[in-house]
């Protein structure tokens, strides 16, 4: 066959190959900033990637871990990443109110029972009301822990000193060395110290009335990313939902435990004692009417966001 006649056939063959390619054959890359490596709720993307779920949906994730939601949100706003995982809801509302092009693509955690504040076992502090003049930890500005500490201050009339301490490991070091009076953590971190009675829980996030039963952390992106990578974002959410289901199986629990190199019993305790499956349902933001009011009361926004503004801000891809 002459070369001139062969060329159209090769072109048709190539076109047929490209049409027949599955999404998994051509991986789109998404960059993620994820707050607090190893927390059960923040591990969905990592577990899903390790289990091949995101690959099945034609995605390769590049994951960077941060010390808290403030860093996560800033990474997304600056364009360093495509998606911010576990951004504090008050921080996102605040950023939007200030004109940042943030967009919410899902709920990340609802309820705050997983977050706890603790002291050294021999500390004289027995309740939050004993914290006058004491340092009270949160991770970063705009994080869910920042919002909860702000709520503690208002709800209990505290005169403590809110202090950003970063993630749980660094916070524990500061507490045990006496640099910080009241630390914060989330399981699985701190469970060993609690069992060994080195630390004592003072309060949980659900002790802040403004956050109990409400969505506290979000999956977020920006308007430019949502516009330019809409198909990839839609597939990310499909894979995310599939991974949430997977994490509540024995196989999913094993992937999580192996990743963190912790016993499966500890992983199961983290999941079953602190994270009912519905708490990481990405499709429902709970308590939004109250949240926008609390954002004003806690001085995260100057005014309540309107329904039109919330409609622009919250754009969760459909199932």
Backbone torsions as a table, in degrees:
resi	resn	phi	psi	omega
1	UNK	NA	136.3	-179.1
2	UNK	-68.9	151.0	-178.9
3	UNK	-59.0	-37.8	-177.9
4	UNK	-64.3	-36.7	179.4
5	UNK	-76.2	-28.8	-177.4
6	UNK	-73.0	-32.7	-174.9
7	UNK	-56.6	-48.1	179.3
8	UNK	-60.8	-35.5	180.0
9	UNK	-66.7	-40.5	177.5
10	UNK	-63.9	-39.0	178.4
11	UNK	-62.9	-42.4	178.4
12	UNK	-64.3	-39.5	179.7
13	UNK	-63.5	-43.3	179.3
14	UNK	-63.8	-41.8	179.3
15	UNK	-62.9	-42.0	178.8
16	UNK	-62.5	-37.6	178.7
17	UNK	-64.0	-45.6	-178.8
18	UNK	-64.6	-40.4	178.9
19	UNK	-63.6	-36.2	-177.2
20	UNK	-80.7	-5.9	-178.2
21	UNK	-66.5	134.2	174.3
22	UNK	-82.8	161.2	177.7
23	UNK	-55.1	-34.3	-178.2
24	UNK	-66.7	-21.2	-179.4
25	UNK	-76.4	-26.4	-178.5
26	UNK	-124.6	97.3	-173.7
27	UNK	-80.9	126.6	169.6
28	UNK	-89.5	140.9	-179.2
29	UNK	-98.7	136.3	172.7
30	UNK	-126.2	133.7	176.8
31	UNK	-96.5	133.7	-177.7
32	UNK	-123.4	140.2	165.9
33	UNK	-108.2	124.6	-174.4
34	UNK	-123.1	125.9	178.6
35	UNK	-78.5	137.0	172.0
36	UNK	60.8	83.3	178.0
37	UNK	-57.3	129.0	172.1
38	UNK	98.6	-15.8	173.9
39	UNK	-62.0	145.2	-176.2
40	UNK	-55.6	-48.4	-175.3
41	UNK	-68.2	-32.1	-178.2
42	UNK	-84.2	0.1	-173.4
43	UNK	-96.6	2.0	-175.5
44	UNK	-58.5	-48.9	-177.3
45	UNK	-64.8	-40.7	179.9
46	UNK	-64.7	-47.8	-179.4
47	UNK	-63.7	-43.4	-179.9
48	UNK	-63.8	-37.6	177.5
49	UNK	-67.1	-44.2	-179.6
50	UNK	-65.8	-29.6	-179.8
51	UNK	-86.8	-2.6	178.9
52	UNK	82.3	9.4	-176.3
53	UNK	-72.2	-43.7	179.4
54	UNK	-68.1	-36.3	176.9
55	UNK	-60.8	-39.0	178.9
56	UNK	-60.8	-28.8	179.4
57	UNK	-95.8	16.0	174.2
58	UNK	75.6	30.5	-176.4
59	UNK	-127.7	140.5	169.6
60	UNK	-118.6	124.3	-175.9
61	UNK	-100.9	133.3	171.2
62	UNK	-107.0	111.2	-170.5
63	UNK	-108.5	127.1	175.1
64	UNK	-117.4	132.2	-179.0
65	UNK	-98.7	142.0	-177.9
66	UNK	-118.5	173.0	179.3
67	UNK	-85.4	-2.8	-179.8
68	UNK	165.8	175.0	-172.6
69	UNK	-65.3	-29.7	178.3
70	UNK	-60.8	-46.1	177.7
71	UNK	-66.3	-39.4	-179.8
72	UNK	-61.5	-48.3	-178.7
73	UNK	-63.5	-42.3	-179.2
74	UNK	-64.4	-37.6	178.8
75	UNK	-62.1	-38.6	178.7
76	UNK	-70.6	-45.7	-178.2
77	UNK	-62.4	-37.5	-178.1
78	UNK	-75.1	-11.6	-178.1
79	UNK	87.6	6.2	179.0
80	UNK	-69.1	-28.5	178.6
81	UNK	-134.5	165.9	178.7
82	UNK	-88.3	-36.2	-173.9
83	UNK	-134.0	138.5	172.3
84	UNK	-107.6	125.0	-177.9
85	UNK	-105.7	127.9	178.4
86	UNK	74.6	40.9	173.2
87	UNK	-77.4	134.9	-179.9
88	UNK	-64.5	136.0	-173.8
89	UNK	-64.0	-36.8	179.4
90	UNK	-66.9	-37.9	178.3
91	UNK	-65.4	-39.4	178.9
92	UNK	-66.7	-44.3	177.8
93	UNK	-60.6	-41.5	179.9
94	UNK	-63.0	-45.4	-179.6
95	UNK	-62.3	-43.7	179.2
96	UNK	-62.6	-43.6	-180.0
97	UNK	-61.6	-27.1	179.5
98	UNK	-89.3	2.9	175.7
99	UNK	99.9	1.7	178.3
100	UNK	-69.2	142.6	-175.4
101	UNK	-82.0	44.1	-178.0
102	UNK	-74.9	149.2	176.7
103	UNK	-138.0	140.1	-180.0
104	UNK	-96.9	125.7	179.8
105	UNK	-110.7	1.4	176.8
106	UNK	174.0	158.9	168.4
107	UNK	-77.2	147.8	178.3
108	UNK	-110.8	-45.6	175.4
109	UNK	-144.3	135.3	174.0
110	UNK	-116.1	132.6	-173.2
111	UNK	89.6	157.9	-174.7
112	UNK	-130.3	24.2	-178.6
113	UNK	-68.1	-21.3	-178.3
114	UNK	-73.9	-28.4	-179.1
115	UNK	-83.8	132.9	178.2
116	UNK	-139.3	153.0	178.7
117	UNK	-113.7	138.0	-169.7
118	UNK	-141.5	165.0	175.0
119	UNK	-131.7	166.8	172.0
120	UNK	-60.8	150.2	-174.3
121	UNK	-57.4	-33.0	-177.1
122	UNK	-95.5	12.2	-179.7
123	UNK	-66.9	143.1	176.1
124	UNK	-74.2	-10.5	-178.8
125	UNK	-75.5	122.0	-177.2
126	UNK	-108.0	-31.8	179.7
127	UNK	-140.5	170.5	177.8
128	UNK	-60.2	-27.7	-178.0
129	UNK	-72.4	-8.6	177.8
130	UNK	-93.7	16.8	-169.9
131	UNK	-101.4	14.5	-178.7
132	UNK	-55.7	123.8	178.7
133	UNK	74.9	0.5	-178.5
134	UNK	-91.4	157.4	177.8
135	UNK	-85.7	129.5	-174.9
136	UNK	-120.6	115.9	-168.7
137	UNK	-80.8	147.9	163.1
138	UNK	-144.0	168.9	-173.1
139	UNK	-76.4	-72.8	-178.7
140	UNK	-140.9	160.9	178.7
141	UNK	-60.4	133.6	179.6
142	UNK	88.3	-2.1	-179.7
143	UNK	-80.4	169.0	175.9
144	UNK	-64.5	-35.5	178.2
145	UNK	-67.3	-34.2	175.4
146	UNK	-63.9	-44.4	178.3
147	UNK	-61.8	-40.9	-178.7
148	UNK	-69.2	-42.4	177.1
149	UNK	-62.0	-39.9	176.1
150	UNK	-60.7	-39.6	178.4
151	UNK	-67.9	-40.7	175.3
152	UNK	-56.1	-47.0	-177.0
153	UNK	-59.1	-44.7	-178.2
154	UNK	-73.5	-46.5	-174.7
155	UNK	-64.4	-41.4	-175.5
156	UNK	-103.2	2.8	-179.3
157	UNK	60.6	42.5	-174.5
158	UNK	-77.3	152.4	172.3
159	UNK	-118.3	30.7	176.1
160	UNK	-71.4	173.6	179.9
161	UNK	-112.7	95.7	178.1
162	UNK	-58.9	132.6	-173.6
163	UNK	-139.0	127.5	177.3
164	UNK	-75.6	124.9	-176.1
165	UNK	-123.6	1.7	-178.9
166	UNK	79.6	-148.6	-174.9
167	UNK	-78.7	172.9	-177.9
168	UNK	-57.5	-42.2	-178.8
169	UNK	-60.9	-49.1	179.3
170	UNK	-65.0	-35.2	178.6
171	UNK	-64.5	-42.9	179.5
172	UNK	-61.1	-42.5	178.0
173	UNK	-58.3	-42.6	-179.3
174	UNK	-67.7	-36.1	178.1
175	UNK	-68.8	-48.3	-175.6
176	UNK	-68.2	-24.8	178.4
177	UNK	-90.6	-2.9	177.1
178	UNK	86.6	7.3	179.1
179	UNK	-76.7	-28.5	-179.8
180	UNK	-127.9	140.4	-178.9
181	UNK	-83.4	-45.6	-177.0
182	UNK	-124.0	118.0	-179.4
183	UNK	-96.9	175.2	175.9
184	UNK	-132.3	156.2	176.9
185	UNK	-162.9	174.4	174.3
186	UNK	-146.1	142.1	-178.6
187	UNK	-65.1	150.5	11.0
188	UNK	-80.2	-6.6	-178.2
189	UNK	-65.4	135.1	176.5
190	UNK	92.4	-13.3	-178.3
191	UNK	-62.5	-39.2	178.9
192	UNK	-64.2	-43.1	-179.7
193	UNK	-66.3	-34.8	176.6
194	UNK	-66.8	-44.7	-179.5
195	UNK	-64.5	-33.6	179.7
196	UNK	-86.7	4.2	177.5
197	UNK	58.4	34.4	174.0
198	UNK	-84.4	-28.6	178.3
199	UNK	-130.7	164.9	-176.7
200	UNK	-136.7	131.5	-178.8
201	UNK	-73.5	132.9	179.8
202	UNK	-100.4	-39.3	-177.8
203	UNK	-161.4	159.9	172.9
204	UNK	-115.6	167.5	179.7
205	UNK	-60.2	-28.1	179.3
206	UNK	-71.9	-9.4	174.6
207	UNK	-75.5	-11.2	172.9
208	UNK	-91.1	109.2	-174.5
209	UNK	-56.6	-31.9	-177.5
210	UNK	-68.0	-15.6	-175.1
211	UNK	-117.4	-12.4	-176.9
212	UNK	-64.4	121.9	177.6
213	UNK	76.4	2.2	180.0
214	UNK	-104.9	158.8	176.0
215	UNK	-69.4	128.6	-175.1
216	UNK	-112.9	-23.2	-179.7
217	UNK	-134.6	153.9	-171.8
218	UNK	-131.3	162.7	164.8
219	UNK	-98.6	125.0	-174.9
220	UNK	-135.5	157.8	174.3
221	UNK	-143.0	-160.4	175.6
222	UNK	-125.1	161.5	-179.4
223	UNK	-58.1	-43.7	178.9
224	UNK	-61.7	-40.6	179.2
225	UNK	-67.5	-42.1	-179.0
226	UNK	-62.6	-35.0	179.2
227	UNK	-74.3	-42.5	-174.2
228	UNK	-84.7	-22.2	-176.3
229	UNK	-128.3	35.6	-174.2
230	UNK	-58.0	-43.9	-178.3
231	UNK	-62.9	-42.2	178.9
232	UNK	-66.3	-39.0	177.7
233	UNK	-64.2	-41.8	177.7
234	UNK	-60.0	-43.6	179.9
235	UNK	-69.2	-34.8	175.6
236	UNK	-58.0	-45.3	-178.8
237	UNK	-67.9	-35.1	176.2
238	UNK	-63.5	-45.3	178.8
239	UNK	-66.5	-37.1	179.1
240	UNK	-60.7	-47.7	179.3
241	UNK	-61.2	-42.0	179.2
242	UNK	-63.5	-38.3	179.8
243	UNK	-68.4	-38.5	176.3
244	UNK	-56.0	-46.1	177.4
245	UNK	-60.1	-43.4	-178.3
246	UNK	-63.1	-36.7	-176.6
247	UNK	-67.8	-17.1	177.9
248	UNK	-100.2	27.6	169.6
249	UNK	-116.8	165.1	177.9
250	UNK	-62.7	-36.8	-179.7
251	UNK	-64.8	-41.7	179.0
252	UNK	-65.8	-39.4	178.2
253	UNK	-62.4	-38.0	-179.6
254	UNK	-66.1	-42.0	178.4
255	UNK	-60.1	-45.1	179.9
256	UNK	-61.7	-47.0	-178.5
257	UNK	-64.7	-42.3	-179.9
258	UNK	-65.0	-39.0	179.2
259	UNK	-60.6	-45.6	-177.6
260	UNK	-87.1	-5.4	-177.9
261	UNK	56.5	48.0	176.5
262	UNK	-121.3	157.0	178.2
263	UNK	-61.6	146.9	178.3
264	UNK	-61.1	-30.2	178.7
265	UNK	-63.6	-38.1	178.7
266	UNK	-70.3	-39.1	176.8
267	UNK	-63.2	-42.5	180.0
268	UNK	-64.9	-39.5	177.7
269	UNK	-62.3	-42.3	178.4
270	UNK	-59.8	-47.8	-178.2
271	UNK	-69.3	-52.7	-169.7
272	UNK	-77.2	-28.9	-178.2
273	UNK	-87.8	-22.4	-172.2
274	UNK	-123.9	-18.9	-172.7
275	UNK	-133.9	78.4	169.4
276	UNK	-56.9	148.2	-171.9
277	UNK	-53.8	-38.8	-176.8
278	UNK	-66.3	-18.5	-178.4
279	UNK	-70.0	-19.8	177.4
280	UNK	-115.4	24.8	173.3
281	UNK	-67.6	117.8	-174.7
282	UNK	-79.8	-7.3	-170.2
283	UNK	-94.1	-4.4	-176.3
284	UNK	-135.9	121.7	172.6
285	UNK	-95.7	114.6	-172.3
286	UNK	-95.3	136.8	173.7
287	UNK	79.4	25.4	-173.1
288	UNK	-61.0	-38.4	180.0
289	UNK	-58.8	-42.1	179.7
290	UNK	-75.9	-35.0	-177.9
291	UNK	-60.5	-43.9	-178.4
292	UNK	-66.6	-29.8	175.9
293	UNK	-72.5	-43.3	-180.0
294	UNK	-64.1	-33.1	179.4
295	UNK	-61.1	-35.1	176.7
296	UNK	-73.9	-46.1	-178.1
297	UNK	-61.0	-35.2	-179.1
298	UNK	-92.8	6.8	173.3
299	UNK	67.5	31.3	173.1
300	UNK	-87.7	-29.5	175.4
301	UNK	-132.6	149.3	-179.7
302	UNK	-74.5	-29.2	-178.7
303	UNK	-141.8	162.1	176.2
304	UNK	-68.3	133.5	175.3
305	UNK	-66.8	140.4	-179.0
306	UNK	-80.1	169.0	177.3
307	UNK	-61.6	-36.1	178.7
308	UNK	-66.0	-41.8	178.2
309	UNK	-65.9	-42.2	178.7
310	UNK	-64.6	-34.7	177.4
311	UNK	-65.0	-34.7	176.5
312	UNK	-74.8	-39.5	-177.1
313	UNK	-69.6	-45.8	-171.9
314	UNK	-98.0	111.4	-178.4
315	UNK	-134.0	69.9	-179.5
316	UNK	-74.4	120.8	178.8
317	UNK	-59.3	139.9	179.5
318	UNK	-67.6	157.3	176.8
319	UNK	-65.3	NA	NA
